Amino acid sequence: IADDDLLQQIRNNCVSIEELHMRWCYANANKGIRDLIPTLRNSLCLSLAGCKIGDLELESIGRNGNLKNLNLSFCREITDAGIKIMLKNLPGLTHLKLLGSSKVGNETILLSLF
């Protein structure tokens, strides 16, 4: 289980990670995710599919300017507002998966294409 303590250990010891896959993480680790993501400056690929994250975590993800590939499928708490804020700060993002993210509307999905 990825909790805040584990994520802090990753943040402190694994700063050169290029890919991080934390799929279906149900633990209450939102603070750990918010603290971890901006420190992963070398990360190109991030998968949080099925994780219990929201718009605050998307804002944090937006601080990782090198991110190219992002999977947020089945993250049911993210919204249009969070996606829009995040996308403004990720101009190099080339792959975004939002399958099953039910609070994200078609307009926002289309926006993510351009």
N, C-alpha and C positions, 0 to 999 in steps of 0.2 A: 504494500500500500504506500503510495507516494503522499506523504504528509508534509507539513511545513518543515519539519526537522530534516527529512531526507532531501528536500529541495534546497535547503540551506547548505547541506553538505555538497550537493552538486554545484551550487553557485560558488562555493569556496574552493573547490578542488578540480573542477572540470571546465575551465574557462575557454578551452579550445574546441569544444564540441561543435561539429558542423551540422549534425542532425540529432534531433531529440524527439522521441516518440513516447508520449505519455497517454496513450489511448485508454478510454474508459476508466479514468481516475475519478472515483466517486468520493474520495476522502475530502474533507474540508481543508483544502490546500490553496485556497485562493490567494492569501497573502504571500505564500511561498512562490506561487506562479508569478504574481506581480513583481516580486523582488528578483526572481531568477531571470526572467526573459530579457530585460534590458542589459544584463551582464553578459549575455551570450552573443558577443559582437561578431564572432566567426560563424554563427549559425546561418545556414542557408535554407534548412528544411525543419519545420516544426509541425508536429501532429498532436493536437489536443482533442481529437475526435472522441465524442462521447463524454468529455470531461465536464464537470459541473463548474463552468466559468460563466462570467457575465461581461457587461460592457467595461467595467473597471479593468479587467484582465486584457480586453482588446486594446484599451488605451496603452497599457504596458507593452503589449506586443508591437504596437505602432512605434515604439522607441527603438526597435531593432531594425535599423535602416538597411541591413544587408539581406534580410529575409527574401527568399525567392519563391519558396513553396510552403504553403500553409493549409493545413487540413483542420477545419472547424466543424466537420460533419457531426450531426447529432448533439451539438452544444445548444441545448434548448433554452438557455437563458440569455443568449446574445440577441441584440436587437438591431434594427436598421441604424439607429443613432450610433451605436458602438462600432458597427462595421464602417460607416462613413468616416468617423474620426480616425479609425485605424488606417484606412486606405489613403487618407491624405498624407500620412507619414511614411508610407511604404511604396514609393514610386517604382522600385525595382521588382515588386512582386509580380511573378509571372504565372503562378498556379495558386488558385484559391478554391477549396472544396467546402461547400456549405450544405451538402445533402442532409436533409432531415433537421435543419436548423429552422424550426417552425415559426420563429418570431422575426425572421428575415424575409422581407417581401421581394417581389419580382423587380420592382424599381431599383432596389439596392443591389440585387444580383446583376442587373444590367449595367449599373454604374461600375461595378467591379470589373466589367469587361473592358472598360475604356480608361 
